[in-house]
Amino acid sequence: MLITPPLTPGHAIVRHASGLGEMVAAMRTQRERAVDFEATGLRWANGSHPIGYGLGFMEGDRVRAWYVPFAHQTAEVQCDP
């Protein structure tokens, strides 16, 4: 059984298309946004590849952020947009 640890308030892991819609709707309301890409490494020529991305913004003094895993090597559900 997989147990995902609790996330910091304002953070979410997107595993389904419905979560993508919520994320995009929230991101559209903001002028300033943050983007982060996660990869298996930095050596693309040696086979490193993207495995997920994060998007977020500040809402006052609160962070709102989403992580979208799509190529992790895990038994957990991956997002398939």
C-alpha positions as CSV (number, residue, x, y, z in Angstrom):
1,M,0.0,0.0,0.0
2,L,1.3,3.4,-1.0
3,I,1.0,6.2,1.5
4,T,1.4,9.8,0.3
5,P,2.6,12.1,3.0
6,P,0.4,15.1,3.7
7,L,1.1,18.2,1.6
8,T,1.7,21.7,2.7
9,P,-1.6,23.7,2.6
10,G,-2.1,25.3,-0.8
11,H,-0.2,22.6,-2.6
12,A,-1.7,19.8,-4.7
13,I,-0.5,16.8,-6.8
14,V,-2.5,16.7,-10.1
15,R,-3.2,13.1,-11.1
16,H,-6.3,13.5,-13.3
17,A,-7.6,15.8,-16.0
18,S,-10.1,17.4,-13.7
19,G,-7.2,18.6,-11.6
20,L,-5.6,20.1,-14.6
21,G,-8.7,22.2,-15.4
22,E,-8.7,23.5,-11.8
23,M,-5.0,24.4,-12.0
24,V,-5.3,26.2,-15.4
25,A,-8.4,28.1,-14.2
26,A,-6.5,29.4,-11.1
27,M,-3.3,30.2,-13.1
28,R,-5.3,32.3,-15.6
29,T,-6.3,34.7,-12.8
30,Q,-2.6,35.6,-12.1
31,R,-0.2,38.0,-13.7
32,E,2.9,36.4,-12.1
33,R,3.4,32.7,-12.2
34,A,6.2,30.2,-11.4
35,V,7.1,27.2,-13.5
36,D,9.4,24.3,-12.5
37,F,10.3,21.2,-14.5
38,E,11.6,18.0,-12.9
39,A,13.8,15.6,-14.8
40,T,15.7,12.4,-14.2
41,G,18.9,14.3,-14.6
42,L,20.6,17.1,-16.5
43,R,22.4,15.1,-19.2
44,W,19.8,15.0,-22.0
45,A,22.3,13.4,-24.4
46,N,22.7,10.5,-21.9
47,G,18.9,9.8,-21.7
48,S,17.7,12.2,-19.0
49,H,14.1,13.1,-19.6
50,P,11.3,15.2,-18.0
51,I,9.1,13.4,-15.4
52,G,6.9,16.2,-14.2
53,Y,6.3,19.9,-13.8
54,G,5.1,22.4,-11.2
55,L,3.1,25.6,-11.5
56,G,2.3,28.1,-8.9
57,F,1.7,31.6,-7.7
58,M,1.5,33.8,-4.6
59,E,-2.0,34.7,-3.4
60,G,-1.3,37.4,-0.9
61,D,1.2,35.8,1.5
62,R,-0.1,32.3,0.6
63,V,1.5,29.9,-2.0
64,R,-0.8,28.0,-4.4
65,A,1.1,25.3,-6.2
66,W,0.4,22.2,-8.3
67,Y,2.8,19.4,-9.3
68,V,1.9,17.3,-12.3
69,P,3.8,13.9,-12.5
70,F,3.7,12.2,-15.8
71,A,6.7,9.9,-16.1
72,H,7.8,8.9,-12.6
73,Q,8.8,5.3,-12.1
74,T,6.3,4.5,-9.3
75,A,3.1,2.6,-8.8
76,E,1.3,5.9,-8.0
77,V,-1.2,7.3,-10.5
78,Q,0.4,9.6,-13.1
79,C,-1.4,12.4,-14.9
80,D,-2.2,11.5,-18.5
81,P,-3.3,14.8,-20.0
